Amino acid sequence: MRPYILISNDDGVDAPGILFLTRLMMQLGDVQVVAPEGPRSGQSSAITTDMPIRYRLLEKTEGLTRYSCTGTPTDCIKLAFDKILDRTPDLIVTGINHGSNAAINVIYSGTMGGTFEGCEHGVPSIGFSLCDHAYDADFSYFAPYILKISEETLKNGLPENVCLNVNAPIGKLKGVRVARQCKGRWMKEFEMIPDAHGREQHWLAGYFENFEPAAEDTDEWALNNGYVSVVPCVLDLTAHGFLKEMKSWNM
Amino acid sequence: MRPYILISNDDGVDAPGILFLTRLMMQLGDVQVVAPEGPRSGQSSAITTDMPIRYRLLEKTEGLTRYSCTGTPTDCIKLAFDKILDRTPDLIVTGINHGSNAAINVIYSGTMGGTFEGCEHGVPSIGFSLCDHAYDADFSYFAPYILKISEETLKNGLPENVCLNVNAPIGKLKGVRVARQCKGRWMKEFEMIPDAHGREQHWLAGYFENFEPAAEDTDEWALNNGYVSVVPCVLDLTAHGFLKEMKSWNM
């Protein structure tokens, strides 16, 4: 049986990145798309708790079914498992995200939120992102790496609670680096642009500061040096290394 | 100088949980509240990227300043650092959340999203949650533990990238357990309730299934046995244990 692959994203079901990823995945298996009807960038692992969600079939052809959903990427994956999928998928991929999800961006990303939810459902899951926010970004250099990483994941599986955060820089690529999440933070994050009535309003903006630019084992280093970065991420947030020390606290 | 304490939540600036937490923290230091103007439950680490946000002063008295913000809990913490705080706070606390943020709920919670953002800014940060969704929940049993855990955190600090996820069950409490994040998943997550026109719409609902109910070192075990659970969480999502093995993949 051909692999069964579920796809979602946070840029919306019609974004070029997910259309490109869908065509690639159809080379590997039967594809089920369940993605937000419009942009959900920066939605993290948000779930919709205060209103109902809806979904509808967009397209059903040989080897491909596409649904849009009014919810977040995490809602999409949950909904797929509860209402849409024919069987447990062999692989879940999200993206291709228009923009980097490296370093701390992994926690803000709706695309990675979808990846985490796939992982939480026990299926090998990968988020793919290109470091280019442009709507007409060129995903072509990234394509062979996406196929190879997906094939390796289908073949090897992933440990329980582990999923992959894969990012690529723009242009020609030198290869793949398995990396760790780089330390850093967004700085000067808000820009005040008055509204049409002259009232203050604040746009999220700013720049990312890399706190360890010389470290060669991070995702940011890989991206800044022309490599695809692959960070295995774990959904158990417990700081296991600090657990024992904390037990000595006087509580 | 008295400690300077920043507070946020995801239930909204006027929720009983944050008002209770604010009164407690005023026993320990000078308090700055920056919280969403209304409910933001399940917002995870979502950030507002597609529209500007606004904020306004609600109250300024001796030792207490309160702002509301139109954004998410993560936006609130970012905004506080960029626009509102007088100096770097000594402690950031979020909550008291109306409802559990134990086990996998840690990744969906807007309250924990605020905690993570505090941690990302290098300040010791704690999320407090009570396993009771009721608006008029009784936080009183939890109060001495909140004070003690906050005092210990002010005294000891926390390692880089580590923050605390603190949950309490309802009613009388037996003490504190330092615990790890329990494995488990939400099941049967959507409930179809037709709208006024008879059209399908789906509400997030379901129940949490604990995958390791016998393990006594988890947050769920602590909560089910009358203890306050304290899980140290780490913001580096890298699956360090899998990094080396993954380098043997053929990519």
Interface residues (C-beta under 8 A of the other chain):
Chain A: P39 S41 G42 Q43 S44 S45 A46 I47 T48 T49 D50 P52 I53 R54 Y55 T74 D75 K78 L79 F81 D82 K83 I104 V106 I107 Y108 G110 G113 F116 E120 H121 Y145 K148 I149 E152 N156 L158 P159 N161 V162 N165 G175 V176 V178 R180 Q181 K183 R185 W186 K188 E189 F190 I193 D195 R199 E200 Q201 H202 W203 L204 V230 V231 P232 C233 V234 L235 D236 L237 T238 A239 H240 G241 F242 L243 M246 K247 W249 N250 M251
Chain B: P39 S41 G42 Q43 S44 S45 A46 I47 T48 T49 D50 P52 I53 R54 Y55 T74 D75 K78 L79 F81 D82 K83 I104 V106 I107 Y108 G110 G113 F116 E120 H121 Y145 K148 I149 E152 N156 L158 P159 N161 V162 N165 G175 V176 V178 R180 Q181 K183 R185 W186 K188 E189 F190 I193 D195 R199 E200 Q201 H202 W203 L204 V230 V231 P232 C233 V234 L235 D236 L237 T238 A239 H240 G241 F242 L243 M246 K247 W249 N250 M251
